């Protein structure tokens, strides 16, 4: 992603307002009450991001309920450990300038200067645990857990095809 895209992304996070009341009935069609309670933990910018991912998938004809739920909850692990905008900026810069360091610095506990990297690397696993505890189905949990994983060059399974679609849309929102 280019610098222009990233600047726009950060601006949207900074200026995000809560979702309008009209969006919540749409969310209720996709998420169970316990999943909806998880979704309510997001900050406005993350609510908008995940809502846009789900809407784009739906607009593209994707109607798999597990995929749509995963679209809404794929970043929920970031609510376990809060990451502020400067930390997000740092992660993006390091990903571009020193790509191998994010994974290296992202192991361990979320403390000190490594905290944003740990959140970046571990939020999929945390989110999958949170979704499973909220009663999400196995496919939703797996898509959340794998949403940052590299995919094999070819689609290996129907789940991989869903994951590829989630990743593609997520990368553009």
N, C-alpha and C positions, 0 to 999 in steps of 0.2 A: 504494500500500500504506500502511496506517495505521501509527501509531507502535506499537501493540500487536503487530502482525505483525513489525515490524522488531526490537522488543525480544526477541521470541521467537526470531527468526532469529539474533540475536547471542548469545543464551543457548545455542542449539544449537551454534553454532560454538565457544563457550568450553568447553562440557562434552562435546564429541564424543569418543567412543572409536573405536578402529579398528573397521572392519566385522567382524562375526563370521565365523569360518571358513566357515560355511555359505553365506555370500553369494558367496564366490569361485567356486564351481562355476557359479553363475548368470551371473557376469561372463564366465566362460570360454565360455559358450554364445553370447555376443554379440560379444566382442572377440577378435581374433587375439592370438597371444602377444606380438607387438611392441606392439599397442595396449594390451594388459594391462600391459605394462611401463610405458607412459606413465601409465596409470591409477594405478599404484603410486606415482607421484610426488606425487599429491595429499596434502594434509593430511587428517586424519580428518574434519573438518567438511565439506570439499569432496567427499570420498568419499561421505559420507552424503547430501549434497545431490544429487549427480549420480545416485547409486543410487536415491534416492527419485523423481527425475524419470523415470528409466527404468522403474521399477516402476509408477508411476502411468500412464505411457503404455501399458505392457503390460496393466495392469488395465483400461484403457479400450478394449482391443481392438486397439491399434496393434501390428502385428507386422512392420513394415518393418525389416529388419535394419540398414539405413543410419540410419534414424531412431533406433533403440535405441542404436546405437553412438555417434551424435552426442549423444544424451542423456547418455551416460556421459562423453564427452570434450569437451563444449561449453565448459567452463571450463579446459581443460588449459593454455591459454596463460598463465593466471595463475601457473603453476609456473615459467615462464621468469624472471619477476621476482617475487619474493615480496612479498606485500602483507599487512601486519599488521593486526590488528583496528582500531587507531586510524585507520589510513588508510582502511579500509573504511567506518568510521563517518563520516569526513570526506566521502567521496564521496557517501554516501547523503544527508547533510545538505545538501551543495551541490546535489545533484540536485533536492531538494525546494525549497530556498530560492532558488537561482540556476541554473535548469536549463541555460541556454545556456553557462554557464561550463565545465561538465564537458567538453564537446567542445572548446572553445577551449583550455583548460588541458591537454587530453589529447593534443595533438599534440606532436611532438618526442621527445626522449629521456627515459627514466625516471630523472630526477635531481632532487634537491632536493625542495621542497615540492610540485612538480607530479607527482612520481612516482606517487602513487596514481591520479591522473586519467589519466595515460598508460597505466597498466596496465589501468584500466577500459575505456578507449577502444580500445586496441590488442590486448588479449588475444584477441579473436576471430580476427584475422589471424595472430597468433603461433600460436594453437592449430591453425588450419587448416594452417599450414606444418608443425607438429610431427606432426599426424595424417597428412598426405601423406607425410612422411618415414618414418612408421611403416607405410606401405602401406595406409592407409585408402582405401576406394573414393571416387570423385569426388563422389557424392551426400553421403556423410558429411562430407567435407572442405568442401563448399559449405554444408551446414547449420551446421557449426561456424563458418565464416567469417561467415555471415549471421545468427547467432542473436540479435544485438542490433539488426539493421537494421529500420527501419520497413517495414511491408508496404503494398502498395497497398490501397485500400479493398476491392477484390474479389480473390479468389484468381485469380491469373493462370496458374498451372500446377500440376501435381501436386506439384512441389517446394515451391511457396509454401504449399500446403495442409499439407504436413508441417512446414514451418517455422512456420506459424501455430500448429500444435498444440504443437510444442516450446516456443515462446515462452510460450504460455498456461500450460503446466504448469510451466515454469521460473519464471515470475512468481509462482507459488503455492507454491513450495518454497524 
